[in-house]
Amino acid sequence: MVDVAIQGGSITEGIVGTPRFINPVLANSLADQDLVSLIYSGLMRKNSDGTLTPDLAEKYEVSKDALTYTFTLKDKIYFHDEKPITTDDIIFTINKIKDPIIKSPKKGNWDGISLEKIDEKTIKFTLKQPLASFLINSTIGIMPAYIWNGSPIELNDANTNPIGSGPYKISSVSKQSSGIIDSYDLISFKKFILGEPYIKKITLHFYLNENEQISALENGEVDQISSISPSETQILKEKNYRIESLTLPRVFGLFFNQNQNQIFTDKNIITAIDLAINKDNIVNRVLSGYGVVINDPIPPNMINYQKLNRDNDILYEEKLKKAQDILSKYGWKKGEDGFLQKTITEKKNKKTIYLEFSISTGNAPELANSALLIKQDLENIGMKINVKTFEIGNLNQGVIRPRKYDALLFGQIINNESDLFAFWHSSQRKDPGLNVAMYTNVKVDKILEDASITIDEKSRIKKYVQFEDEIKKDKPAIFLYSPDFIYIVSKDIQGFSIDHIITPGDRFLNSYLWYIKTDSIWKIFSK
């Protein structure tokens, strides 16, 4: 006999934040995104390993020029109130995302794409040019048009009492007298098209901060919590909690502003900075080992982008010596104050220049502590560094948007490879663009433009390899680390997997396959 999963059991999870917009159009906070992952279904669904599978769609057909995608819906697909899902609901959802007045964070994914209803079960999408990420975009959750029509989307009661077609539906909600939501009880949706979930009930409790969230775990109020800081994880590890972690597609690095400080035009200086920063030290001391060292603009776990050329394992002491030799070779010497300087001739006059710059970053502990370690490493070889920390809101408004920094220590979220356009294309140099290194390279622009419309995966990968090669030559930034997503998981859960997640909410993508209860049956019946 063998054990097989059966329906039953429940779990309780603690989340930091307060749900506000539990809909796929506006969901932006972690709390909103977590609930959207559990409550809604899309035409396609991301699997826990990063691949895609049809969800509400029975099939899709792509035209030879990759400009037309025609989806056919499955039979007997229903929302949680048991009303049927039609192509009208899909058109409504996508049109709300495209509406410039609503300002959906997903709007950029759907610009330039038109929709046509063929019939109740068939819908056609027409693109202006091929889009490699289109199928990923089609995982967006579908909203019931009949519930959301008739009132502004931001004011609809369905924001906090949503109805979707995903694996779990809302059973009850607990609120404070002020209206703030304390918790949701979600129960499995028997008509979920990919199969009724095994776990019958998931309860989500919401907390103001990480300390409250951890207290709830230790008090037994919740079974699991997510997005934990590395320092707290170490403490929980010693208490024998089950810890799951996975490297997120986040790229943290030092982005240089040549307009603000001319020393960054010298690639030898950038090379010396890169060699002198002890990246392993940052991962071990700041992230408590929950992260990986990176040297490239593409995250290490992005599907099929395994790096072919790894850096040779050079001891940090050797790198440090190499950095000092480079600076010495190009005339940098320590002055009486112990910092590097050199004398240059400018318009027949000699003048002394100093190797100094500031690092601007956020006041989040991981950023601030990383900046201090970098300052220490660089001052060890004679560079003079001034660390400026800002509250994250002020950093965005007063520093990043006007590009007022020498070097910026910050992170990029790479949801899929097409996001690289926003971070490195020259058209994105000025606010609201995200090219914070203000990088300009005509060749890279062309590579990114071509890659975004290249459907063939092998051809696309070759283009991104070219992109990385150009970035390595030009050195507009130094890439430091990618952090881990950390999840404290109930020891009772089986079938749990987070092989590949982009956002924390993705941990629920295969929640319908999690199970707690098992039964023993004859092996011949186990299929």
FILOMAR-231530 format. One line per 5 residues: number of its first residue (from 0); their letters; for each residue x, y, z of C-alpha. Coordinates in Angstrom, 2 decimals. Example, Ala and Ser with C-alpha at 12.3 -4.5 7.8 and 13.67 -1.06 7.14 Angstrom:
0> as> 12.30:-4.50:7.80 | 13.67:-1.06:7.14 .
END
This chain:
0> mvdva> 0.00:0.00:0.00 | 1.06:3.62:-0.57 | 0.15:6.97:1.01 | -1.74:9.42:-1.21 | -2.92:12.98:-0.60 .
5> iqggs> -6.57:13.46:0.39 | -8.73:16.50:1.11 | -8.64:17.91:4.62 | -6.68:19.98:7.12 | -6.05:23.70:7.44 .
10> itegi> -3.19:26.17:7.74 | -2.87:29.66:9.19 | -0.42:32.21:7.82 | 0.78:35.59:9.09 | 1.36:38.44:6.63 .
15> vgtpr> 2.71:41.97:7.17 | 0.42:44.62:5.70 | -3.27:45.40:5.26 | -5.27:44.28:2.21 | -6.73:47.17:0.26 .
20> finpv> -7.00:46.31:-3.44 | -7.52:42.56:-3.76 | -7.86:42.65:-7.52 | -5.35:41.87:-10.30 | -5.64:45.37:-11.81 .
25> lansl> -4.49:47.37:-8.79 | -2.83:44.86:-6.42 | 0.56:46.30:-5.53 | 1.21:45.58:-1.84 | 2.44:42.16:-0.70 .
30> adqdl> -0.81:41.54:1.21 | -2.91:42.30:-1.89 | -0.71:40.16:-4.15 | -0.84:37.19:-1.75 | -4.63:37.19:-1.78 .
35> vsliy> -4.80:37.69:-5.56 | -2.61:34.57:-6.01 | -5.05:32.48:-3.97 | -8.34:33.92:-5.23 | -7.89:34.51:-8.98 .
40> sglmr> -7.13:32.44:-12.08 | -5.79:33.56:-15.45 | -5.88:32.19:-18.97 | -2.48:30.65:-18.21 | -0.93:29.75:-14.87 .
45> knsdg> 2.68:29.80:-13.72 | 3.87:26.53:-12.24 | 6.18:26.47:-9.23 | 9.11:25.60:-11.55 | 8.51:28.70:-13.68 .
50> tltpd> 6.89:26.93:-16.65 | 3.41:27.84:-17.88 | 0.29:25.67:-18.12 | -3.22:26.47:-19.42 | -5.55:27.47:-16.58 .
55> laeky> -8.91:28.88:-17.71 | -7.78:28.33:-21.30 | -8.30:24.96:-22.96 | -5.74:25.85:-25.63 | -4.15:28.76:-27.48 .
60> evskd> -2.99:29.18:-31.06 | -0.24:31.55:-32.24 | -0.05:32.95:-35.77 | 3.11:32.38:-37.81 | 4.13:36.03:-37.43 .
65> altyt> 3.57:35.77:-33.63 | 1.24:38.78:-33.74 | -2.02:36.97:-32.99 | -2.87:34.74:-30.01 | -6.27:33.03:-30.02 .
70> ftlkd> -7.42:31.46:-26.74 | -10.26:28.98:-26.36 | -11.76:28.72:-22.87 | -12.39:25.43:-21.10 | -15.91:24.13:-20.53 .
75> kiyfh> -17.52:24.48:-17.11 | -15.32:27.25:-15.69 | -16.91:29.24:-12.88 | -16.33:32.12:-10.52 | -16.65:31.48:-6.78 .
80> dekpi> -20.34:32.49:-6.88 | -20.79:29.71:-9.50 | -21.54:32.09:-12.37 | -19.83:31.05:-15.63 | -16.68:32.79:-16.90 .
85> ttddi> -16.91:34.18:-20.43 | -14.69:36.14:-22.76 | -16.55:39.29:-21.63 | -14.85:38.96:-18.22 | -11.42:38.70:-19.87 .
90> iftin> -12.04:41.74:-22.06 | -13.30:43.72:-19.04 | -10.21:42.84:-16.94 | -7.66:43.68:-19.65 | -9.42:46.92:-20.60 .
95> kikdp> -9.35:48.04:-16.96 | -5.59:47.38:-16.88 | -5.15:49.37:-20.11 | -7.24:52.31:-18.84 | -4.76:55.21:-18.29 .
100> iiksp> -7.02:56.79:-15.66 | -6.78:53.72:-13.39 | -2.93:53.62:-13.55 | -2.61:49.88:-13.09 | 0.96:48.71:-12.33 .
105> kkgnw> 0.36:46.07:-15.05 | -0.54:48.61:-17.76 | 2.82:48.46:-19.53 | 2.32:44.74:-20.17 | -0.77:45.41:-22.28 .
110> dgisl> 0.01:48.66:-24.13 | -0.41:48.25:-27.88 | -2.38:44.99:-27.58 | -5.96:44.85:-28.87 | -8.65:42.30:-27.94 .
115> ekide> -11.47:40.84:-30.01 | -14.28:38.61:-28.80 | -14.86:35.82:-31.29 | -17.61:34.18:-29.23 | -18.40:33.35:-25.57 .
120> ktikf> -15.47:30.92:-25.43 | -12.95:32.35:-27.90 | -10.89:35.54:-27.69 | -8.18:36.93:-29.96 | -5.28:39.18:-28.94 .
125> tlkqp> -3.49:41.17:-31.64 | -0.01:42.60:-31.00 | 1.71:45.43:-32.87 | 4.97:43.47:-32.72 | 5.99:40.06:-31.35 .
130> lasfl> 6.29:40.03:-27.56 | 8.36:37.34:-25.87 | 6.62:37.89:-22.52 | 3.02:37.77:-23.81 | 2.14:34.34:-22.42 .
135> insti> 3.53:35.33:-19.01 | 1.29:38.40:-19.11 | -1.72:36.14:-19.83 | -1.44:34.68:-16.31 | -3.15:37.85:-15.02 .
140> gimpa> -6.20:37.01:-12.85 | -9.63:37.44:-14.46 | -12.28:39.51:-12.68 | -16.06:39.04:-13.00 | -17.28:42.01:-15.06 .
145> yiwng> -20.79:41.90:-13.54 | -19.39:42.64:-10.05 | -16.95:45.40:-10.98 | -18.99:47.27:-13.60 | -20.90:50.37:-12.59 .
150> spiel> -18.56:51.97:-10.02 | -14.95:53.21:-9.98 | -12.67:50.23:-9.46 | -10.90:51.90:-6.51 | -14.19:52.31:-4.61 .
155> ndant> -15.84:48.95:-5.28 | -16.62:46.82:-2.21 | -15.21:43.85:-4.12 | -11.72:45.21:-3.38 | -11.98:43.66:0.07 .
160> npigs> -14.68:41.05:-0.70 | -13.31:39.70:-3.98 | -14.71:36.93:-6.12 | -12.39:35.09:-8.49 | -12.04:31.60:-9.91 .
165> gpyki> -8.83:30.55:-8.17 | -8.21:27.63:-5.79 | -9.55:29.43:-2.70 | -12.56:31.63:-2.04 | -13.33:33.95:0.88 .
170> ssvsk> -15.51:32.39:3.57 | -15.38:35.14:6.20 | -13.53:38.32:7.11 | -12.67:39.73:10.55 | -12.39:43.52:10.89 .
175> qssgi> -11.57:45.98:13.63 | -14.16:48.62:14.56 | -12.17:51.06:12.40 | -12.71:48.81:9.37 | -9.10:47.57:9.21 .
180> idsyd> -9.00:43.91:8.23 | -7.51:41.51:10.82 | -7.94:38.22:9.00 | -9.55:36.28:6.16 | -10.79:32.71:6.21 .
185> lisfk> -10.49:31.13:2.78 | -11.96:27.75:1.89 | -11.13:25.48:-1.05 | -13.14:26.05:-4.24 | -14.57:22.69:-5.31 .
190> kfilg> -14.98:23.83:-8.92 | -11.42:25.13:-9.33 | -10.68:24.04:-12.89 | -7.29:22.46:-12.12 | -8.79:20.31:-9.37 .
195> epyik> -10.23:20.87:-5.90 | -7.40:21.86:-3.51 | -6.43:19.31:-0.86 | -6.19:21.74:2.08 | -9.71:22.72:3.06 .
200> kitlh> -9.05:26.03:4.77 | -6.37:28.74:4.72 | -6.60:31.56:7.27 | -4.54:34.71:6.70 | -3.80:37.06:9.63 .
205> fylne> -2.42:40.55:9.00 | 0.16:42.35:11.16 | 1.69:45.82:11.29 | 5.32:44.69:11.25 | 7.71:41.74:11.27 .
210> neqis> 7.97:41.68:15.09 | 4.21:41.18:15.46 | 4.28:38.55:12.72 | 7.06:36.57:14.43 | 5.35:36.84:17.84 .
215> aleng> 2.21:35.34:16.28 | 4.29:32.42:14.97 | 5.94:31.81:18.33 | 2.62:32.08:20.17 | 1.04:29.50:17.88 .
220> evdqi> -1.45:31.97:16.41 | -0.13:31.19:12.91 | 1.62:28.14:11.40 | 3.74:29.97:8.85 | 5.08:33.41:7.88 .
225> ssisp> 6.96:34.78:4.87 | 9.36:37.50:3.68 | 11.40:37.29:6.89 | 14.60:39.30:7.31 | 17.79:37.17:7.37 .
230> setqi> 18.73:38.26:10.90 | 15.38:37.08:12.31 | 15.62:33.89:10.25 | 18.81:32.89:12.04 | 17.01:33.14:15.39 .
235> lkekn> 14.05:31.09:14.12 | 16.41:28.50:12.65 | 17.84:27.84:16.10 | 14.28:27.22:17.34 | 13.89:24.40:14.81 .
240> yries> 11.27:25.97:12.53 | 10.99:24.65:8.97 | 12.68:27.22:6.72 | 12.36:27.23:2.93 | 14.32:29.74:0.85 .
245> ltlpr> 14.88:30.57:-2.81 | 16.93:33.25:-4.55 | 14.67:36.00:-5.88 | 15.18:37.67:-9.29 | 16.47:40.84:-7.63 .
250> vfglf> 19.69:42.54:-8.65 | 21.33:44.70:-5.97 | 24.27:46.77:-7.04 | 26.13:50.08:-7.11 | 24.89:52.21:-10.01 .
255> fnqnq> 27.23:55.02:-11.05 | 26.25:58.53:-12.11 | 29.00:59.87:-14.40 | 27.18:63.20:-14.70 | 27.52:63.76:-10.96 .
260> nqift> 31.07:62.46:-10.46 | 33.60:62.31:-13.29 | 35.78:59.61:-11.70 | 33.24:57.02:-12.88 | 34.26:57.67:-16.49 .
265> dknii> 37.51:55.84:-15.67 | 36.86:52.09:-16.10 | 40.06:51.28:-14.19 | 38.57:52.86:-11.08 | 35.34:50.86:-11.51 .
270> taidl> 37.38:47.67:-11.90 | 39.30:48.45:-8.71 | 36.06:49.14:-6.83 | 34.60:45.84:-8.03 | 37.69:43.90:-6.95 .
275> ainkd> 37.89:45.63:-3.56 | 34.28:44.96:-2.47 | 34.04:41.71:-0.52 | 30.67:40.51:-1.86 | 30.81:37.22:0.04 .
280> nivnr> 31.17:39.23:3.24 | 27.97:41.16:2.44 | 26.01:37.96:1.75 | 27.29:36.30:4.93 | 27.14:39.22:7.35 .
285> vlsgy> 24.17:41.24:6.08 | 22.04:38.45:4.58 | 23.19:35.73:7.02 | 23.94:33.58:3.98 | 20.41:33.96:2.54 .
290> gvvin> 21.48:35.25:-0.87 | 24.04:34.75:-3.63 | 26.91:36.85:-4.99 | 26.28:38.12:-8.53 | 28.44:39.74:-11.21 .
295> dpipp> 25.83:40.28:-13.94 | 22.68:42.34:-14.62 | 20.54:39.22:-15.21 | 19.47:37.40:-12.00 | 21.14:34.01:-11.52 .
300> nminy> 17.90:32.00:-11.29 | 16.15:33.46:-14.32 | 14.95:30.49:-16.33 | 17.47:29.15:-18.87 | 19.95:31.94:-18.15 .
305> qklnr> 22.56:29.84:-16.41 | 25.83:31.68:-16.72 | 28.28:29.90:-19.01 | 31.35:31.71:-17.76 | 31.69:31.75:-13.99 .
310> dndil> 34.37:33.90:-12.40 | 37.37:31.86:-11.37 | 37.50:31.42:-7.62 | 40.09:34.06:-6.75 | 40.79:34.66:-3.07 .
315> yeekl> 39.62:38.05:-1.81 | 43.19:38.93:-0.75 | 44.33:38.43:-4.36 | 41.50:40.63:-5.64 | 42.45:43.32:-3.14 .
320> kkaqd> 46.07:43.23:-4.27 | 44.93:43.43:-7.89 | 42.77:46.50:-7.12 | 45.68:48.26:-5.41 | 48.01:47.45:-8.33 .
325> ilsky> 45.55:48.92:-10.85 | 45.22:52.17:-8.90 | 48.97:52.44:-8.40 | 49.62:51.79:-12.10 | 47.39:54.72:-13.06 .
330> gwkkg> 49.04:57.17:-10.67 | 46.89:57.05:-7.55 | 48.91:57.47:-4.35 | 47.91:57.92:-0.73 | 48.26:61.44:0.62 .
335> edgfl> 49.02:62.49:4.18 | 45.38:61.84:5.15 | 45.67:58.22:3.97 | 43.33:58.70:0.99 | 44.17:58.31:-2.69 .
340> qktit> 45.00:61.29:-4.84 | 46.95:62.09:-7.97 | 48.27:65.13:-9.74 | 47.10:65.85:-13.27 | 47.90:68.60:-15.76 .
345> ekknk> 44.92:70.54:-16.98 | 45.37:73.48:-19.36 | 49.09:73.58:-18.51 | 48.26:73.83:-14.81 | 48.86:71.05:-12.35 .
350> ktiyl> 46.08:70.15:-9.98 | 45.41:67.43:-7.41 | 42.32:65.27:-7.71 | 41.02:62.92:-5.02 | 39.48:59.47:-5.30 .
355> efsis> 36.31:60.11:-3.36 | 32.58:59.72:-3.88 | 29.33:59.29:-1.98 | 27.01:56.27:-1.86 | 23.30:57.04:-1.55 .
360> tgnap> 20.96:54.30:-0.35 | 17.83:53.54:1.68 | 17.64:53.24:5.45 | 16.43:49.62:5.30 | 18.88:47.60:7.44 .
365> elans> 20.13:45.43:4.56 | 20.91:48.44:2.35 | 22.42:50.58:5.11 | 24.59:47.75:6.46 | 25.75:46.76:2.97 .
370> allik> 26.76:50.38:2.30 | 28.84:50.49:5.49 | 30.68:47.27:4.57 | 31.38:48.66:1.09 | 32.68:51.91:2.63 .
375> qdlen> 34.99:49.89:4.88 | 36.33:47.79:1.97 | 37.00:50.80:-0.25 | 38.57:52.91:2.49 | 40.93:49.99:3.18 .
380> igmki> 42.53:50.68:-0.21 | 42.46:54.47:0.18 | 39.17:55.59:-1.39 | 37.25:58.21:0.56 | 33.57:57.25:0.83 .
385> nvktf> 30.62:59.16:2.26 | 27.50:57.04:2.90 | 24.16:58.89:2.71 | 21.08:56.99:3.91 | 17.52:58.13:3.23 .
390> eignl> 14.04:56.99:4.15 | 12.89:54.99:1.11 | 10.20:57.50:0.09 | 12.68:60.39:0.27 | 15.28:58.34:-1.60 .
395> nqgvi> 12.86:57.84:-4.48 | 11.54:61.39:-4.61 | 14.57:63.48:-3.67 | 17.50:61.40:-4.89 | 16.60:58.82:-7.55 .
400> rprky> 14.03:60.76:-9.56 | 16.22:63.90:-9.97 | 19.33:61.63:-10.31 | 21.14:63.39:-7.44 | 23.74:60.81:-6.41 .
405> dallf> 27.32:59.82:-7.15 | 26.70:56.11:-6.67 | 23.34:54.56:-5.82 | 23.13:51.32:-3.82 | 19.77:49.92:-4.79 .
410> gqiin> 17.90:46.88:-6.10 | 16.13:46.07:-9.35 | 13.20:43.63:-9.54 | 13.44:41.63:-12.77 | 10.00:40.01:-13.23 .
415> nesdl> 11.02:38.68:-16.64 | 13.82:39.41:-19.08 | 11.81:42.09:-20.90 | 12.15:44.23:-17.74 | 15.84:44.69:-18.60 .
420> fafwh> 14.71:47.24:-21.23 | 13.39:49.53:-18.48 | 16.66:49.35:-16.52 | 19.23:49.64:-19.33 | 17.75:51.19:-22.49 .
425> ssqrk> 18.95:54.76:-23.07 | 15.35:55.99:-23.51 | 14.82:55.22:-19.80 | 17.63:57.43:-18.45 | 15.44:60.22:-17.14 .
430> dpgln> 12.59:60.01:-14.62 | 10.21:58.18:-14.70 | 12.61:55.80:-16.47 | 14.45:53.22:-14.33 | 17.88:53.43:-15.98 .
435> vamyt> 19.50:54.75:-12.79 | 23.05:54.33:-14.17 | 21.93:56.67:-17.00 | 23.58:54.19:-19.28 | 23.80:54.87:-23.01 .
440> nvkvd> 24.95:52.34:-25.58 | 23.38:52.24:-29.05 | 24.36:48.59:-29.46 | 22.69:47.62:-26.17 | 19.56:49.57:-27.15 .
445> kiled> 19.31:47.53:-30.35 | 19.97:44.23:-28.54 | 17.22:44.95:-25.97 | 14.76:46.05:-28.65 | 15.41:42.93:-30.73 .
450> asiti> 15.33:40.57:-27.73 | 11.90:41.79:-26.59 | 10.36:40.76:-29.94 | 12.33:37.51:-30.37 | 10.00:34.61:-29.66 .
455> deksr> 12.50:31.78:-30.22 | 14.06:31.15:-26.82 | 17.52:30.07:-27.99 | 17.86:33.14:-30.20 | 16.66:35.37:-27.36 .
460> ikkyv> 19.18:33.91:-24.92 | 22.01:34.66:-27.37 | 20.94:38.30:-27.46 | 20.95:38.56:-23.66 | 24.42:37.00:-23.56 .
465> qfede> 25.51:39.81:-25.93 | 23.79:42.32:-23.64 | 25.73:41.06:-20.60 | 29.02:41.20:-22.53 | 28.43:44.86:-23.39 .
470> ikkdk> 27.56:45.75:-19.79 | 30.75:44.05:-18.59 | 32.81:46.12:-21.04 | 31.19:49.45:-20.17 | 30.97:48.95:-16.37 .
475> paifl> 28.03:51.30:-15.64 | 27.41:49.43:-12.37 | 28.83:46.84:-10.01 | 26.51:43.93:-9.27 | 26.62:42.67:-5.69 .
480> yspdf> 23.99:40.13:-4.68 | 20.55:38.62:-5.16 | 18.68:38.04:-1.86 | 16.62:35.00:-0.92 | 12.89:34.85:-0.32 .
485> iyivs> 12.53:33.24:3.12 | 9.42:31.30:4.11 | 8.73:29.68:7.49 | 6.48:26.78:6.51 | 4.25:24.52:8.59 .
490> kdiqg> 5.92:21.15:9.22 | 2.61:19.47:8.37 | 2.50:20.66:4.74 | 3.54:18.26:1.98 | 3.62:18.85:-1.78 .
495> fsidh> 5.07:22.31:-1.13 | 7.44:23.73:-3.76 | 9.03:27.11:-4.50 | 11.52:26.18:-7.22 | 11.03:29.45:-9.07 .
500> iitpg> 9.14:32.50:-7.81 | 9.24:36.08:-9.02 | 7.20:37.76:-6.28 | 6.41:36.50:-2.75 | 2.78:35.96:-3.82 .
505> drfln> 4.00:33.31:-6.28 | 4.49:30.91:-3.34 | 0.75:30.22:-3.53 | 0.77:29.29:-7.24 | 0.65:25.58:-6.48 .
510> sylwy> -1.22:25.87:-3.17 | -3.97:23.67:-4.61 | -1.40:20.82:-4.65 | -0.33:21.26:-1.02 | -1.68:18.65:1.34 .
515> iktds> -1.72:17.68:5.01 | -3.92:14.57:5.16 | -3.02:11.25:3.55 | -4.63:7.86:3.18 | -3.19:4.43:2.44 .
520> iwkif> -4.45:2.68:-0.69 | -3.38:-0.25:-2.86 | -0.56:0.84:-5.18 | -2.52:-0.15:-8.32 | -5.14:2.50:-7.44 .
525> sk> -2.63:5.28:-6.65 | -2.83:6.87:-10.11 .
END
